[in-house]
């Protein structure tokens, strides 16, 4: 029987941390206790070790299993990965059994192409949202997979804001984000001497490989040496369906929170969020987030559900939890 390299979230649980990594085990556990987790799958830590044993080649059967799980995800959601007419988009995240510096940052919106942008914009009636998704993909993929420095991307965004006469990223128009995407691609080409990969399957393959490679980054190795962690643990890769906090509908956003105050232990939900935002926006410093208490005034049903989720997590894990969440058009989703 072929070795199992990939597990759907429904197949895992918190007891599988060594195989699925901390993030994968927690996503599986949250799925199993009925919390709203965007569906996805985890490529195991064993696959990472096998990749290095095979001179940095994917182990036999792993990629086929990834494609099977992608297909199953698409069927579940009525979308297809690589289909511009109705694209399934995913995020790719690293996840070793212990969190450590040097591991690959998240890539969002993977699987999107310019033709897919047009379809997404028409489908959701919001071209600004669609081009914002695409420029984020180029920016994140450029930085974390292709090693393009982060500052030039931010300089291009600042340039576009000046051209459009707006003060924040949230004020940039659809046309502005389209221009940003073109300039980002030119930047990637200048730095790498190759064009930005448009094929969704190439994007995913390169993304998964970048997670495996980050396990042996200098920072990660130094950290493990310092704390005595073994180098043969490997990292898992989490591939998860995208949900969107960057709709400009006043009912979408993203946040990070603790189930109680981490400084005092006070039993009061504690955190920050941003409306019309995605991914690292809350912690990037580019915009000032709001105290999570204000969410009760802006999207009350989602706030009330968040409090229930916090209670469920604490009673399940018997420990204070830190969480990441996204709200898409009023619906709460748990990401971590």
C-alpha positions as CSV (number, residue, x, y, z in Angstrom):
1,X,0.0,0.0,0.0
2,X,1.3,3.5,-0.9
3,X,2.6,5.6,2.0
4,X,0.2,8.2,3.2
5,X,1.8,11.7,2.9
6,X,-1.3,13.9,3.0
7,X,-4.2,14.1,5.6
8,X,-7.4,16.1,5.2
9,X,-8.2,18.2,8.3
10,X,-11.0,15.7,9.1
11,X,-8.6,12.8,9.3
12,X,-6.3,14.4,12.0
13,X,-6.4,15.6,15.6
14,X,-4.4,17.2,18.4
15,X,-2.6,13.9,19.1
16,X,-0.9,13.9,15.7
17,X,1.3,16.9,16.3
18,X,4.6,15.1,15.4
19,X,3.2,14.1,12.0
20,X,1.0,17.1,11.2
21,X,2.9,19.8,12.9
22,X,1.4,22.1,15.5
23,X,-0.7,24.1,13.1
24,X,-2.0,21.1,11.2
25,X,-2.9,19.2,14.4
26,X,-4.8,22.3,15.7
27,X,-6.7,22.9,12.5
28,X,-7.7,19.2,12.5
29,X,-8.7,19.4,16.1
30,X,-10.8,22.5,15.6
31,X,-12.5,20.8,12.6
32,X,-13.2,17.7,14.7
33,X,-15.0,19.8,17.5
34,X,-17.2,21.5,14.9
35,X,-15.6,25.0,14.8
36,X,-15.9,26.9,11.5
37,X,-12.5,26.1,9.8
38,X,-12.0,26.6,6.1
39,X,-11.4,23.0,4.7
40,X,-8.0,21.9,3.7
41,X,-5.2,19.3,4.1
42,X,-1.8,18.8,5.6
43,X,1.3,17.4,4.0
44,X,3.2,15.6,6.7
45,X,6.5,16.2,8.4
46,X,7.5,12.7,7.1
47,X,7.2,14.1,3.6
48,X,9.6,16.9,4.4
49,X,12.2,14.5,5.7
50,X,11.7,12.2,2.7
51,X,12.2,15.3,0.4
52,X,15.6,15.8,1.9
53,X,16.4,12.1,1.8
54,X,15.6,12.1,-2.0
55,X,18.0,15.0,-2.7
56,X,15.2,17.7,-2.6
57,X,12.7,15.8,-4.7
58,X,9.1,15.2,-3.6
59,X,8.7,11.6,-2.3
60,X,7.0,9.1,-4.6
61,X,3.3,9.5,-4.6
62,X,3.2,12.7,-2.6
63,X,2.2,15.0,-5.4
64,X,-0.5,12.7,-6.7
65,X,-2.0,12.7,-3.2
66,X,-1.9,16.5,-3.1
67,X,-3.8,16.6,-6.4
68,X,-6.4,14.1,-5.1
69,X,-7.0,16.2,-2.0
70,X,-7.2,19.4,-4.1
71,X,-9.8,17.7,-6.3
72,X,-11.8,16.6,-3.3
73,X,-11.6,20.1,-1.8
74,X,-12.9,21.5,-5.1
75,X,-15.8,19.1,-5.3
76,X,-16.8,19.9,-1.7
77,X,-16.8,23.6,-2.5
78,X,-18.0,23.6,-6.1
79,X,-14.8,25.2,-7.4
80,X,-11.8,23.9,-9.3
81,X,-8.1,24.6,-8.7
82,X,-6.6,25.9,-11.9
83,X,-10.0,26.7,-13.5
84,X,-10.1,30.4,-14.3
85,X,-13.9,30.4,-14.7
86,X,-14.5,29.2,-11.1
87,X,-11.1,29.1,-9.3
88,X,-10.5,27.4,-6.0
89,X,-7.8,29.5,-4.2
90,X,-5.7,28.2,-1.3
91,X,-3.3,29.5,1.3
92,X,0.0,27.6,2.0
93,X,1.5,27.7,5.5
94,X,4.4,26.0,7.2
95,X,3.8,24.2,10.5
96,X,6.5,22.4,12.4
97,X,5.7,20.7,15.7
98,X,7.3,23.7,17.5
99,X,7.0,27.2,16.3
100,X,10.4,28.7,15.2
101,X,11.9,31.6,13.4
102,X,13.1,31.2,9.9
103,X,10.1,29.1,8.7
104,X,8.3,30.2,5.6
105,X,5.7,33.0,5.9
106,X,2.2,32.4,4.6
107,X,1.2,32.7,1.0
108,X,-2.4,33.7,0.3
109,X,-4.6,33.5,-2.8
110,X,-2.5,30.8,-4.5
111,X,-4.1,29.6,-7.7
112,X,-5.2,33.0,-9.0
113,X,-4.4,34.1,-12.6
114,X,-5.2,37.3,-14.4
115,X,-8.1,35.6,-16.2
116,X,-9.2,34.3,-12.8
117,X,-9.1,37.9,-11.5
118,X,-11.6,39.0,-14.1
119,X,-13.9,36.1,-13.3
120,X,-13.7,36.7,-9.5
121,X,-14.4,40.4,-10.0
122,X,-17.5,39.7,-12.1
123,X,-18.7,36.9,-9.8
124,X,-18.4,39.1,-6.6
125,X,-19.3,42.3,-8.4
126,X,-16.0,43.9,-7.0
127,X,-13.0,44.3,-9.3
128,X,-11.1,46.2,-6.6
129,X,-11.3,43.2,-4.3
130,X,-10.2,40.8,-7.1
131,X,-7.1,42.8,-8.1
132,X,-6.2,43.3,-4.4
133,X,-6.2,39.5,-4.1
134,X,-3.9,39.2,-7.1
135,X,-1.4,41.8,-6.0
136,X,-1.2,40.2,-2.6
137,X,-0.4,36.8,-4.2
138,X,2.5,38.4,-6.3
139,X,3.8,40.3,-3.2
140,X,3.8,37.3,-0.8
141,X,5.0,34.7,-3.4
142,X,7.7,37.1,-4.6
143,X,9.0,37.7,-1.0
144,X,8.7,34.2,0.5
145,X,9.3,31.9,-2.5
146,X,11.3,33.9,-4.9
147,X,13.4,35.9,-2.3
148,X,12.5,39.3,-3.7
149,X,13.2,41.9,-0.9
150,X,10.0,43.3,0.8
151,X,10.7,47.0,0.7
152,X,10.4,47.6,-3.1
153,X,6.9,46.1,-3.0
154,X,5.9,48.6,-0.3
155,X,7.5,51.5,-2.3
156,X,5.4,50.6,-5.3
157,X,2.2,50.7,-3.1
158,X,3.2,54.1,-1.7
159,X,3.8,55.3,-5.3
160,X,0.3,54.1,-6.3
161,X,-1.3,55.8,-3.3
162,X,0.4,59.1,-4.3
163,X,-0.7,58.8,-7.9
164,X,-4.3,58.2,-6.7
165,X,-4.2,60.8,-4.0
166,X,-5.3,58.4,-1.2
167,X,-3.8,58.0,2.2
168,X,-4.3,54.3,2.9
169,X,-4.2,51.0,1.0
170,X,-8.0,50.7,1.6
171,X,-8.4,53.8,-0.6
172,X,-6.7,52.3,-3.7
173,X,-9.0,51.7,-6.7
174,X,-9.4,48.5,-8.8
175,X,-7.3,50.2,-11.5
176,X,-4.7,51.1,-8.9
177,X,-4.3,47.5,-7.7
178,X,-4.2,46.3,-11.4
179,X,-1.3,48.8,-12.0
180,X,0.3,47.6,-8.7
181,X,0.1,44.0,-10.0
182,X,1.9,44.9,-13.3
183,X,4.6,46.8,-11.4
184,X,5.0,43.9,-8.9
185,X,5.5,41.4,-11.8
186,X,8.1,43.7,-13.4
187,X,9.9,43.9,-10.0
188,X,9.9,40.1,-9.7
189,X,11.3,39.7,-13.2
190,X,14.1,42.3,-12.5
191,X,15.1,40.5,-9.3
192,X,14.9,36.9,-10.5
193,X,15.4,37.1,-14.2
194,X,12.3,34.9,-14.7
195,X,8.6,35.8,-15.2
196,X,6.1,35.4,-12.3
197,X,4.6,31.8,-12.5
198,X,1.1,32.1,-13.8
199,X,0.2,28.3,-13.7
200,X,-1.6,27.5,-10.4
201,X,0.0,24.1,-10.2
202,X,3.5,25.5,-10.6
203,X,2.6,28.1,-7.9
204,X,1.5,25.3,-5.5
205,X,4.5,23.1,-6.2
206,X,6.9,26.0,-5.7
207,X,5.1,27.0,-2.5
208,X,5.2,23.5,-1.0
209,X,8.9,23.2,-1.9
210,X,9.6,26.6,-0.3
211,X,8.0,25.4,3.0
212,X,10.2,22.3,3.0
213,X,13.3,24.4,2.2
214,X,12.6,26.8,5.0
215,X,13.0,23.9,7.5
216,X,16.8,24.1,6.7
217,X,17.1,27.9,6.6
218,X,20.0,29.3,8.7
219,X,17.7,31.0,11.2
220,X,15.7,27.8,11.7
221,X,18.8,25.6,12.1
222,X,20.4,28.1,14.5
223,X,17.2,28.2,16.6
224,X,17.1,24.4,16.8
225,X,20.8,24.2,17.7
226,X,20.2,26.8,20.4
227,X,17.3,25.0,22.0
228,X,18.4,21.4,21.3
229,X,15.6,20.5,18.9
230,X,16.4,17.7,16.5
231,X,17.0,18.6,12.8
232,X,15.0,15.5,11.7
233,X,11.6,16.6,12.9
234,X,10.8,18.2,9.6
235,X,7.9,20.6,8.9
236,X,4.4,20.0,7.7
237,X,2.7,22.1,5.0
238,X,-0.9,23.3,5.5
239,X,-3.0,23.9,2.3
240,X,-6.3,25.6,3.2
241,X,-9.2,27.0,1.2
242,X,-9.1,30.8,1.1
243,X,-11.7,32.9,2.9
244,X,-11.7,36.7,2.3
245,X,-11.6,39.4,4.9
246,X,-10.8,42.1,2.3
247,X,-14.3,42.6,0.8
248,X,-15.1,46.3,1.1
249,X,-18.7,45.5,2.4
250,X,-18.2,46.7,6.0
251,X,-18.8,43.1,7.1
252,X,-15.4,41.6,6.4
253,X,-12.1,41.7,8.2
254,X,-9.4,39.8,9.9
255,X,-8.0,39.7,13.4
256,X,-5.8,38.1,16.1
257,X,-6.9,37.5,19.6
258,X,-6.4,35.8,23.0
259,X,-9.2,34.1,24.8
260,X,-8.3,36.2,27.8
261,X,-5.9,39.1,28.6
262,X,-2.4,37.6,28.2
263,X,-0.7,40.1,30.5
264,X,-3.0,39.8,33.5
265,X,-5.0,36.6,32.9
266,X,-8.2,38.6,33.2
267,X,-11.1,36.6,31.7
268,X,-11.8,39.2,29.0
269,X,-11.5,38.4,25.3
270,X,-8.5,40.4,24.1
271,X,-7.2,41.3,20.6
272,X,-7.2,43.4,17.5
273,X,-8.8,43.4,14.0
274,X,-9.1,45.3,10.8
275,X,-12.0,45.6,8.4
276,X,-11.3,45.1,4.7
277,X,-8.1,43.3,5.4
278,X,-6.3,40.0,4.8
279,X,-3.5,38.0,6.2
280,X,-0.7,39.9,7.9
281,X,-2.4,43.3,7.6
282,X,-3.2,43.3,11.3
283,X,0.4,42.9,12.5
284,X,2.2,44.5,9.6
285,X,2.0,48.1,11.0
286,X,0.7,49.5,7.7
287,X,-2.7,50.2,9.2
288,X,-3.7,50.8,12.8
289,X,-6.0,47.9,14.0
290,X,-9.0,48.4,16.3
291,X,-9.5,46.8,19.7
292,X,-11.6,43.6,19.2
293,X,-14.2,45.0,21.7
294,X,-15.3,47.4,18.9
295,X,-16.2,44.4,16.7
296,X,-19.4,44.2,18.8
297,X,-20.5,47.5,17.3
298,X,-19.4,46.7,13.7
299,X,-20.2,43.0,13.1
300,X,-22.1,41.9,16.2
301,X,-23.1,38.4,15.2
302,X,-19.5,37.5,14.3
303,X,-18.3,39.0,17.6
304,X,-20.8,37.0,19.6
305,X,-19.8,33.8,17.7
306,X,-16.1,34.6,18.4
307,X,-16.8,34.7,22.2
308,X,-18.5,31.3,22.0
309,X,-15.6,29.9,20.0
310,X,-13.2,31.3,22.7
311,X,-15.2,29.5,25.4
312,X,-15.3,26.3,23.4
313,X,-11.5,26.3,22.8
314,X,-10.6,27.1,26.4
315,X,-12.8,24.4,27.8
316,X,-11.5,21.9,25.2
317,X,-7.8,22.6,25.6
318,X,-8.1,23.7,29.3
319,X,-5.7,26.6,28.6
320,X,-5.8,30.1,27.3
321,X,-5.6,30.1,23.5
322,X,-4.4,32.6,20.9
323,X,-6.3,32.6,17.7
324,X,-6.5,34.0,14.2
325,X,-9.8,34.6,12.5
326,X,-11.3,36.0,9.3
327,X,-14.8,37.3,8.8
328,X,-16.1,37.0,5.3
329,X,-19.3,39.0,4.6
330,X,-20.4,38.5,8.2
331,X,-19.4,34.8,8.5
332,X,-16.7,33.9,11.0
333,X,-13.9,31.5,10.1
334,X,-11.1,30.2,12.3
335,X,-7.6,30.0,10.8
336,X,-5.5,29.0,13.7
